[in-house]
């Protein structure tokens, strides 16, 4: 587990320290990193008749996720906490399940859909905490991320649809 002493530092009066927000953001960051690696791995390993379509689709997802990582980590720093940054920390904090799904595009989409749902849930939790702590800038950033994950949810479900 990410050590609370890393999150809690001696803060001067009037500081912007928000340990609860930082802890919630650490889960969002970890989920984003793990989901990004999943999408990139699926991008590398997808096979089948629709290879090009899925290769590009998974590429769009992981590029979006990796672009988001820096902003999430910076929001943790705005809370005057240390952002998790090791694979061990990410593995301890993530709520995204580690699933082996082979090279099937459909199984890969199911895997990303489940990971996206876990990430969206962590974003919603962090948004609630940021709102409670009156951190509107961070809440606004989280709302934007939620919008992207809602888009990935819709698109992944569309890829899985038999209609």
Order of alpha helices (4+ residues) and beta strands (2+ residues): alpha-alpha-alpha-alpha-alpha-alpha
